[in-house]
Amino acid sequence: MIPFEENPKTNLPSDNLKYYRQRKQMTTRQLAEKLDIVPSTVVMYENGKHPIPYDVAIKLADVLEIEASLLYDDFSRFLSVPYTEALKSVRKALGLSQKAFAERIGIVPSYYYKIEEGNRRPSRKVYQKIYAALETTSLQTSLLGEHPLQ
Protein backbone atom coordinates (compact mmCIF):
# COMPACT_ATOMS: atom_id res chain seq x y z
CA MET A 1 0.00 0.00 0.00
CA ILE A 2 1.28 3.45 -0.92
CA PRO A 3 1.33 5.80 2.05
CA PHE A 4 -0.34 9.13 1.44
CA GLU A 5 -0.82 12.28 3.42
CA GLU A 6 -4.09 12.87 5.23
CA ASN A 7 -4.82 15.89 3.05
CA PRO A 8 -3.32 17.52 -0.04
CA LYS A 9 -0.49 19.97 0.81
CA THR A 10 -2.37 22.91 -0.67
CA ASN A 11 -5.59 23.40 -2.53
CA LEU A 12 -3.73 23.70 -5.84
CA PRO A 13 -4.91 21.42 -8.66
CA SER A 14 -1.40 19.88 -8.88
CA ASP A 15 -1.39 18.78 -5.22
CA ASN A 16 -4.98 17.56 -5.43
CA LEU A 17 -4.15 15.44 -8.48
CA LYS A 18 -1.21 13.77 -6.76
CA TYR A 19 -3.15 13.23 -3.53
CA TYR A 20 -6.20 11.66 -5.17
CA ARG A 21 -4.12 9.54 -7.58
CA GLN A 22 -2.19 8.09 -4.64
CA ARG A 23 -5.41 7.58 -2.71
CA LYS A 24 -6.69 5.48 -5.62
CA GLN A 25 -3.38 3.58 -5.40
CA MET A 26 -2.58 4.37 -9.02
CA THR A 27 0.82 5.08 -10.51
CA THR A 28 1.31 8.05 -12.82
CA ARG A 29 1.67 5.49 -15.63
CA GLN A 30 -1.66 3.82 -14.84
CA LEU A 31 -3.45 7.15 -14.72
CA ALA A 32 -1.77 8.34 -17.94
CA GLU A 33 -2.80 5.12 -19.74
CA LYS A 34 -6.45 5.65 -18.78
CA LEU A 35 -6.32 9.09 -20.43
CA ASP A 36 -4.12 8.05 -23.33
CA ILE A 37 -1.41 10.58 -22.42
CA VAL A 38 2.27 10.07 -21.58
CA PRO A 39 3.17 9.53 -17.90
CA SER A 40 5.58 12.48 -17.90
CA THR A 41 2.59 14.76 -18.63
CA VAL A 42 0.88 13.56 -15.44
CA VAL A 43 4.13 14.17 -13.53
CA MET A 44 4.33 17.72 -14.93
CA TYR A 45 0.72 18.37 -13.87
CA GLU A 46 1.47 17.02 -10.37
CA ASN A 47 4.64 19.12 -10.05
CA GLY A 48 2.78 22.24 -11.16
CA LYS A 49 5.04 22.58 -14.23
CA HIS A 50 1.99 22.68 -16.53
CA PRO A 51 -1.53 23.74 -15.62
CA ILE A 52 -4.05 20.93 -16.04
CA PRO A 53 -6.17 21.85 -19.06
CA TYR A 54 -9.85 22.18 -18.24
CA ASP A 55 -10.91 19.30 -20.53
CA VAL A 56 -8.18 17.03 -19.11
CA ALA A 57 -9.23 17.95 -15.55
CA ILE A 58 -12.75 16.71 -16.34
CA LYS A 59 -11.38 13.34 -17.59
CA LEU A 60 -8.97 12.99 -14.64
CA ALA A 61 -11.77 13.69 -12.17
CA ASP A 62 -13.89 11.03 -13.82
CA VAL A 63 -11.11 8.42 -13.51
CA LEU A 64 -10.31 9.44 -9.92
CA GLU A 65 -14.00 9.73 -8.98
CA ILE A 66 -13.67 13.23 -7.55
CA GLU A 67 -15.13 16.68 -8.22
CA ALA A 68 -13.52 18.16 -11.34
CA SER A 69 -13.25 21.54 -9.61
CA LEU A 70 -10.47 20.06 -7.43
CA LEU A 71 -8.29 19.77 -10.54
CA TYR A 72 -8.75 23.13 -12.18
CA ASP A 73 -8.88 26.72 -11.09
CA ASP A 74 -9.52 30.10 -12.69
CA PHE A 75 -6.10 30.00 -14.38
CA SER A 76 -6.94 26.67 -16.08
CA ARG A 77 -10.33 28.02 -17.13
CA PHE A 78 -8.67 31.19 -18.48
CA LEU A 79 -6.31 29.10 -20.64
CA SER A 80 -9.23 27.00 -21.93
CA VAL A 81 -11.21 29.99 -23.23
CA PRO A 82 -9.85 31.83 -26.25
CA TYR A 83 -7.80 33.96 -23.83
CA THR A 84 -6.37 36.14 -26.61
CA GLU A 85 -9.92 37.30 -27.38
CA ALA A 86 -10.79 37.63 -23.68
CA LEU A 87 -7.72 39.84 -23.09
CA LYS A 88 -8.44 41.94 -26.17
CA SER A 89 -12.07 42.53 -25.14
CA VAL A 90 -11.08 43.44 -21.56
CA ARG A 91 -8.35 45.80 -22.79
CA LYS A 92 -10.75 47.47 -25.25
CA ALA A 93 -13.47 47.74 -22.58
CA LEU A 94 -10.92 49.68 -20.51
CA GLY A 95 -10.12 51.84 -23.53
CA LEU A 96 -6.40 51.04 -23.34
CA SER A 97 -3.76 50.38 -25.99
CA GLN A 98 -1.74 47.18 -25.68
CA LYS A 99 1.18 49.22 -24.32
CA ALA A 100 -0.96 51.03 -21.72
CA PHE A 101 -2.62 47.77 -20.65
CA ALA A 102 0.75 46.01 -20.31
CA GLU A 103 2.03 48.87 -18.15
CA ARG A 104 -1.13 48.82 -16.03
CA ILE A 105 -0.70 45.10 -15.27
CA GLY A 106 3.04 45.48 -14.78
CA ILE A 107 4.49 43.42 -17.60
CA VAL A 108 6.78 44.30 -20.50
CA PRO A 109 4.70 45.51 -23.49
CA SER A 110 6.52 43.29 -26.02
CA TYR A 111 5.67 40.23 -23.89
CA TYR A 112 2.02 41.32 -23.65
CA TYR A 113 1.80 41.74 -27.45
CA LYS A 114 2.93 38.13 -27.87
CA ILE A 115 0.30 36.92 -25.38
CA GLU A 116 -2.54 38.81 -27.05
CA GLU A 117 -1.41 37.59 -30.49
CA GLY A 118 -1.39 34.01 -29.20
CA ASN A 119 2.37 33.58 -29.66
CA ARG A 120 3.04 33.14 -25.94
CA ARG A 121 0.99 31.45 -23.26
CA PRO A 122 0.70 33.56 -20.12
CA SER A 123 2.11 32.08 -16.93
CA ARG A 124 0.05 31.75 -13.76
CA LYS A 125 1.96 34.73 -12.36
CA VAL A 126 1.05 36.92 -15.35
CA TYR A 127 -2.59 35.78 -15.12
CA GLN A 128 -2.61 36.76 -11.43
CA LYS A 129 -1.21 40.21 -12.33
CA ILE A 130 -3.91 40.69 -14.96
CA TYR A 131 -6.61 39.51 -12.56
CA ALA A 132 -5.35 41.78 -9.78
CA ALA A 133 -5.22 44.77 -12.14
CA LEU A 134 -8.90 44.22 -12.91
CA GLU A 135 -9.97 44.01 -9.28
CA THR A 136 -11.47 47.50 -9.29
CA THR A 137 -13.49 46.77 -12.46
CA SER A 138 -16.34 44.42 -13.28
CA LEU A 139 -14.19 42.80 -15.96
CA GLN A 140 -12.53 39.94 -14.04
CA THR A 141 -15.19 37.43 -15.05
CA SER A 142 -14.71 38.23 -18.73
CA LEU A 143 -11.22 36.71 -18.46
CA LEU A 144 -12.96 33.38 -17.91
CA GLY A 145 -14.99 33.65 -21.08
CA GLU A 146 -17.97 35.31 -19.47
CA HIS A 147 -18.89 38.49 -21.27
CA PRO A 148 -18.63 41.81 -19.47
CA LEU A 149 -21.89 43.64 -18.96
CA GLN A 150 -22.43 45.99 -21.88
C-alpha positions as CSV (number, residue, x, y, z in Angstrom):
1,M,0.0,0.0,0.0
2,I,1.3,3.4,-0.9
3,P,1.3,5.8,2.0
4,F,-0.3,9.1,1.4
5,E,-0.8,12.3,3.4
6,E,-4.1,12.9,5.2
7,N,-4.8,15.9,3.0
8,P,-3.3,17.5,0.0
9,K,-0.5,20.0,0.8
10,T,-2.4,22.9,-0.7
11,N,-5.6,23.4,-2.5
12,L,-3.7,23.7,-5.8
13,P,-4.9,21.4,-8.7
14,S,-1.4,19.9,-8.9
15,D,-1.4,18.8,-5.2
16,N,-5.0,17.6,-5.4
17,L,-4.1,15.4,-8.5
18,K,-1.2,13.8,-6.8
19,Y,-3.1,13.2,-3.5
20,Y,-6.2,11.7,-5.2
21,R,-4.1,9.5,-7.6
22,Q,-2.2,8.1,-4.6
23,R,-5.4,7.6,-2.7
24,K,-6.7,5.5,-5.6
25,Q,-3.4,3.6,-5.4
26,M,-2.6,4.4,-9.0
27,T,0.8,5.1,-10.5
28,T,1.3,8.0,-12.8
29,R,1.7,5.5,-15.6
30,Q,-1.7,3.8,-14.8
31,L,-3.4,7.2,-14.7
32,A,-1.8,8.3,-17.9
33,E,-2.8,5.1,-19.7
34,K,-6.5,5.7,-18.8
35,L,-6.3,9.1,-20.4
36,D,-4.1,8.1,-23.3
37,I,-1.4,10.6,-22.4
38,V,2.3,10.1,-21.6
39,P,3.2,9.5,-17.9
40,S,5.6,12.5,-17.9
41,T,2.6,14.8,-18.6
42,V,0.9,13.6,-15.4
43,V,4.1,14.2,-13.5
44,M,4.3,17.7,-14.9
45,Y,0.7,18.4,-13.9
46,E,1.5,17.0,-10.4
47,N,4.6,19.1,-10.0
48,G,2.8,22.2,-11.2
49,K,5.0,22.6,-14.2
50,H,2.0,22.7,-16.5
51,P,-1.5,23.7,-15.6
52,I,-4.1,20.9,-16.0
53,P,-6.2,21.9,-19.1
54,Y,-9.8,22.2,-18.2
55,D,-10.9,19.3,-20.5
56,V,-8.2,17.0,-19.1
57,A,-9.2,17.9,-15.5
58,I,-12.7,16.7,-16.3
59,K,-11.4,13.3,-17.6
60,L,-9.0,13.0,-14.6
61,A,-11.8,13.7,-12.2
62,D,-13.9,11.0,-13.8
63,V,-11.1,8.4,-13.5
64,L,-10.3,9.4,-9.9
65,E,-14.0,9.7,-9.0
66,I,-13.7,13.2,-7.6
67,E,-15.1,16.7,-8.2
68,A,-13.5,18.2,-11.3
69,S,-13.3,21.5,-9.6
70,L,-10.5,20.1,-7.4
71,L,-8.3,19.8,-10.5
72,Y,-8.8,23.1,-12.2
73,D,-8.9,26.7,-11.1
74,D,-9.5,30.1,-12.7
75,F,-6.1,30.0,-14.4
76,S,-6.9,26.7,-16.1
77,R,-10.3,28.0,-17.1
78,F,-8.7,31.2,-18.5
79,L,-6.3,29.1,-20.6
80,S,-9.2,27.0,-21.9
81,V,-11.2,30.0,-23.2
82,P,-9.9,31.8,-26.2
83,Y,-7.8,34.0,-23.8
84,T,-6.4,36.1,-26.6
85,E,-9.9,37.3,-27.4
86,A,-10.8,37.6,-23.7
87,L,-7.7,39.8,-23.1
88,K,-8.4,41.9,-26.2
89,S,-12.1,42.5,-25.1
90,V,-11.1,43.4,-21.6
91,R,-8.3,45.8,-22.8
92,K,-10.7,47.5,-25.2
93,A,-13.5,47.7,-22.6
94,L,-10.9,49.7,-20.5
95,G,-10.1,51.8,-23.5
96,L,-6.4,51.0,-23.3
97,S,-3.8,50.4,-26.0
98,Q,-1.7,47.2,-25.7
99,K,1.2,49.2,-24.3
100,A,-1.0,51.0,-21.7
101,F,-2.6,47.8,-20.7
102,A,0.8,46.0,-20.3
103,E,2.0,48.9,-18.2
104,R,-1.1,48.8,-16.0
105,I,-0.7,45.1,-15.3
106,G,3.0,45.5,-14.8
107,I,4.5,43.4,-17.6
108,V,6.8,44.3,-20.5
109,P,4.7,45.5,-23.5
110,S,6.5,43.3,-26.0
111,Y,5.7,40.2,-23.9
112,Y,2.0,41.3,-23.7
113,Y,1.8,41.7,-27.5
114,K,2.9,38.1,-27.9
115,I,0.3,36.9,-25.4
116,E,-2.5,38.8,-27.1
117,E,-1.4,37.6,-30.5
118,G,-1.4,34.0,-29.2
119,N,2.4,33.6,-29.7
120,R,3.0,33.1,-25.9
121,R,1.0,31.5,-23.3
122,P,0.7,33.6,-20.1
123,S,2.1,32.1,-16.9
124,R,0.0,31.7,-13.8
125,K,2.0,34.7,-12.4
126,V,1.0,36.9,-15.3
127,Y,-2.6,35.8,-15.1
128,Q,-2.6,36.8,-11.4
129,K,-1.2,40.2,-12.3
130,I,-3.9,40.7,-15.0
131,Y,-6.6,39.5,-12.6
132,A,-5.3,41.8,-9.8
133,A,-5.2,44.8,-12.1
134,L,-8.9,44.2,-12.9
135,E,-10.0,44.0,-9.3
136,T,-11.5,47.5,-9.3
137,T,-13.5,46.8,-12.5
138,S,-16.3,44.4,-13.3
139,L,-14.2,42.8,-16.0
140,Q,-12.5,39.9,-14.0
141,T,-15.2,37.4,-15.0
142,S,-14.7,38.2,-18.7
143,L,-11.2,36.7,-18.5
144,L,-13.0,33.4,-17.9
145,G,-15.0,33.6,-21.1
146,E,-18.0,35.3,-19.5
147,H,-18.9,38.5,-21.3
148,P,-18.6,41.8,-19.5
149,L,-21.9,43.6,-19.0
150,Q,-22.4,46.0,-21.9
